[in-house]
Amino acid sequence: MEAARLIEAAGRYVQAWNEPDPRQRRAFLSSLYAPDGYLVTQSKELQGIETIIGHVAEVNSEFIATRRYEFRCGGAMAHHDCVLFRWEMVDAQSSELADAGMNLLLLDADGRIQRDLQFVLGTDSSIGHLAVAP
């Protein structure tokens, strides 16, 4: 799969997490993930599209549906069937950074997410920023 198409998947991924309509969000996620897809966060391991849809709905309800925050996609890079991208959760009004992380998406032969490894970095992480040596 070409890199541009893989990188575009990162934008669609973030769009799915921001989607306010549950039916649209389900459709987005079902098109992105393999039916037996696997999502790993710092505190959870979720397998299967229905479980993942439920988790994303919980996150959306807590952070996005209140219209306080929104997710944005930062830089992305891809090779073979892998996509690595930075995401940020920002205040919807001020765009102030509230949280940040990176995801590594491992795609199946059909270009759907087989494994989604999520790393929450926080607001003070040097990953994704140029660190200055003392």
Buried (B, 14 or more C-beta within 10 A) or exposed (E): BEEEEBBBBBEEBBBBBBBEEBEEBBEBBBEBBBEEBBBBBEEEEBEBBEBBBEBBBEBBEEBBEEEEBBBBBBEBEBEEBBBBBBBBBBEBEEEEBBBBBBBBBBBBEEBBBBBBBBBBBEEEBEEBEEEEEE
